Amino acid sequence: MGHGKSTFKQADLTRALRAVEKAGRDVVRAEIARDGRIVLVFKNGEEMLVERNEWDEWRASN
């Protein structure tokens, strides 16, 4: 039984990680939900939710 179409794109995670690295933060874990939501967990325990915008949604569907 399949899980359906994946909404996660590797490029989304890569973009988020590069932005965080550029900001000088250390990511210890990345969580990816079934709906494509990305949560980054930083070294100090803080979390950051990476939201997809309408453009990302449109581009993923085309």
C-alpha positions as CSV (number, residue, x, y, z in Angstrom):
1,M,0.0,0.0,0.0
2,G,1.5,3.4,-1.0
3,H,1.6,6.5,1.0
4,G,0.5,8.8,-1.8
5,K,2.4,11.5,-3.6
6,S,5.2,13.0,-1.6
7,T,5.0,16.7,-1.0
8,F,8.6,16.9,0.2
9,K,11.3,18.1,-2.2
10,Q,15.0,17.7,-1.4
11,A,15.6,21.2,-2.8
12,D,13.3,22.6,-0.1
13,L,15.4,21.0,2.7
14,T,18.7,22.0,1.0
15,R,17.5,25.6,0.6
16,A,16.5,25.8,4.3
17,L,19.7,24.2,5.5
18,R,21.8,26.6,3.4
19,A,19.9,29.6,4.8
20,V,20.4,28.4,8.4
21,E,24.1,27.8,7.8
22,K,24.5,31.3,6.3
23,A,22.9,32.7,9.4
24,G,25.5,30.9,11.5
25,R,23.1,28.5,13.3
26,D,23.9,24.8,13.9
27,V,21.1,22.3,13.0
28,V,21.2,19.0,14.8
29,R,18.1,17.5,13.3
30,A,15.6,18.0,10.5
31,E,12.1,16.6,10.7
32,I,10.0,16.2,7.6
33,A,6.2,15.6,7.9
34,R,4.0,13.9,5.4
35,D,2.6,17.2,4.3
36,G,6.0,18.5,3.3
37,R,6.4,20.6,6.5
38,I,10.1,20.9,7.5
39,V,11.1,21.5,11.2
40,L,14.7,22.3,12.0
41,V,16.0,21.6,15.5
42,F,19.0,23.7,16.5
43,K,21.9,22.9,18.8
44,N,20.4,24.9,21.7
45,G,17.1,23.0,21.5
46,E,15.1,25.7,19.6
47,E,12.9,24.7,16.7
48,M,12.1,26.5,13.5
49,L,9.2,25.6,11.2
50,V,10.0,26.1,7.5
51,E,6.7,27.1,5.8
52,R,6.1,26.5,2.1
53,N,4.5,29.5,0.3
54,E,1.9,29.5,-2.4
55,W,4.6,29.7,-5.1
56,D,6.2,26.5,-3.7
57,E,2.8,24.7,-3.7
58,W,2.1,25.8,-7.3
59,R,5.5,24.8,-8.5
60,A,5.3,21.4,-6.8
61,S,2.0,20.6,-8.5
62,N,3.2,21.5,-12.0
